[in-house]
Amino acid sequence: MGLRRPGERGAMLRRGNFGRAARWPETVVKAGLPVGFHFHDLRHTGNQLAANSGATTRELMHRMGHGSMRAAIIYQHASTERDRRIADEMGAMVERERRPRPAVERRGDRTSEDG
């Protein structure tokens, strides 16, 4: 059984009666969200955060139940914050490679402990 919940009169909540049953406009105000915030905006925000945290397109497709990459890509907006994190990580990778390595690491696997 799915995660469905009946409305006040016992009928299943649907797009047409959700707003009234959930008192959505009041809920939006109480939550401090902007006027005009839609329920679907929660899905978009959650998946945008997942994309920004590094979720792959395949992972986003799984989270959202999408069967196509096209639908998942909608949530992968470019952002200045994400661009900064990518640049920082690339810089860290370069710095790790530039650091001198201990002599044992430089020799690689050519030597063994047995001699």
Summary of the structure (lengths in Angstrom):
residues: 115
radius of gyration: 24.5
end to end distance: 64.5
largest distance: 81.3
contacts: 200
relative contact order: 0.06
helix: 57%
strand: 2%
